[in-house]
Amino acid sequence: MQPLLDLDAELAAGREEGLREVETEPAGPAPGPRLDLSALALRKINPKALSLLRRALKEMDAGQAGAAKAARLALDALTLNPGLPIANQTLALALERLGRLSKALEFYERAWRLEPNNPDIYSSLAMAAWKLNMLDGAETFLRLQLKLKPHCPSGVINLAGVLRDKGRYEDSVELLRAAIYAAPETTELWNALGTTLMDWGQPDQSLTFFAEALRLKPGFARAHHNMAYALELNGDAAAALPHFEAALENPASEQDKVVSSHGYAHTLLAAGQIARGWEWYEWRRNMHYRHATNFIIPGRSWNGTDKGELQGKTLVVVGEQGLGDEVLFANILPDVIEALGPDGALRLACEKRLIPLFQRSFPDAVIARHYTIEREGRQHRSAPDLVRDNDHDAWAPIGSLMRAFRPDAQSFPDRPAFLTADEARVEAFRQQLAATGPGLKVGLLWKSLKMDATRSKHFAAFDLWAPVLKSPGVTFVNLQYGETADEIAAAEKRFGVRIHTPEGLDLKNDLDGVAAIGKACDLVLGPMNASTNLAAAVGGNVWFIRPSLVTWAMLGQREMLWYPQTRTFAGHFYRDWTGAMKAVTDALQAYAASRAAA
């Protein structure tokens, strides 16, 4: 008999790429259906299969860490009772948590064929389709669920979430409003309406609905978490902190506790409580946090506060988070090398595209790439080229060194560059840019490589750049990676502005070149991403454009401590892009005029 599933192969394959992040968390969708085994004991099913399913659901309650065990138990139960819908559903749920969504859909479909009138199966199908970015399918399944189970709060909340992710915010709001009129005492609906408004970029409006959720259910941890997030977006990190603390008093699950702890860390940093923020930042490594990285590095992990402990040691430092964060956190590396001293040694694992830049910047360090794999729904990172000899004293993710090296604002040096660009390429790009004509040479970035309804709120729409692009005495240079042809054509057709694309530069993969051209430009404008971080790290003149000045990377300041030569622009309130762009336009025109007069 052919096995129902090669589970080992699924686990080895790791998490599928391109999955939408909609896992249940305090600010996210409603939980999926709670699988109920109580009625199964009365049916004529294999008792061993029932026992296996109970154990599987218990493992599932342990969060992400238990998903692989749950999948094995559910597969064993299904092998004993292949016609049992809930066994198919349990296996599908475990596969979903492991990031094997396509395979999970197969088992949800098996469950549906066995029990087509079960509304919870439509809910499960919807959640899987949602994560696969099949938003139309997710909407259809949720509407079928609500047809079989009208007024189901979780169904309404999740349908509102799908509509929100499709950019249909008004439809999402109206759906939730109608549900609230029908069931005004349902706390979760008020919380969901606040979440939709917050995601729509209206955190000030969302506060009313989170407050009502808390009035109906004092101590509701998820509403406290969301209230905290909305207050921070609204520019009041200090007011957000007590709500995170309240959320942590009675979290609904271990996963909620970890997510709120991680959020609390970011808000402490945003409020300028830097030392406490870095202490709480260690929650990012908790395996219940879905974005946590499991570092597979032998030896002792160091995250102390006494830099003197590192004197004469060999320390392996591993880059983490996204590419931009790897560059940002490299701010501390000159100080780490100094703390290690002449008898110590730094070994640095970084993203492979950063190796040439980092090796030039720290010639006495050993630089190698880190390797990351997805397995059992979790990210695992190693640095085998740095630890093969096992001749190191300790290792640390680079973020864990912040407690020792950047405990307060005064610990940030007034250093305009901590990475070293290739000066030959800088000069070559300067000559290339000079050929584009007179005036300031301003590098331009305006979006992320991955844009959807949720991420787009962090970036100004391209049309809003019109006053900046029309600034006299400026030549704009495209530093935006990804597909840019439509925007560049629109700038020339609608604004009469030509945006030059540099020759001989792969803006996505040649990061050493991106750093060089970032320094060659008179100015770089854009959101905080890998490219603007690189330009700033090598001492380039960068103006960051943000939806708000209140965010963890600002550390309670109006300008970036990480890059003292840069400036940061934001509007008067969250996502006041018009105000931000006016401020940038005024500053750019003044800068261009002063340079022309010099």
Secondary structure, 3 states (H helix, E strand, C coil): CCCCCCHHHHHHHCCCCCCCCCCCCCCCCCCCCCCCCHHHHHCCCCHHHHHHHHHHHHHHHCCHHHHHHHHHHHHHHHHHCCCCHHHHHHHHHHHHHCCCHHHHHHHHHHHHHHCCCCHHHHHHHHHHHHHCCCHHHHHHHHHHHHHHCCCCHHHHHHHHHHHHHCCCHHHHHHHHHHHHHHCCCCHHHHHHHHHHHHHCCCHHHHHHHHHHHHHHCCCCHHHHHHHHHHHHHCCCHHHHHHHHHHHCCCCCCHHHHHHHHHHHHHHHHHCCCHHHHHHHHHHHHCCCCCCCEEECCCCCECCCCCHHHHCCCEEEEECCCCHHHHHHHHHHHHHHHHHHCCCCEEEEEECHHHHHHHHHHCCCCEEEECEEEEECCEEEEECHHHHCCCCCCEEEEHHHHHHHHCCCHHHCCCCCCCCCCCHHHHHHHHHHHHCCCCCEEEEECCCCCCCCCCHHHHCCCHHHHHHHHCCCCEEEEECCCCCCHHHHHHHHHHHCCCEECCCCCCCCCCHHHHHHHHHHCCEEEECCCHHHHHHHHCCCCEEEECCCCCCHHHCCCCCCCCCCCCEEECCCCCCCHHHHHHHHHHHHHHHHHHHHHC
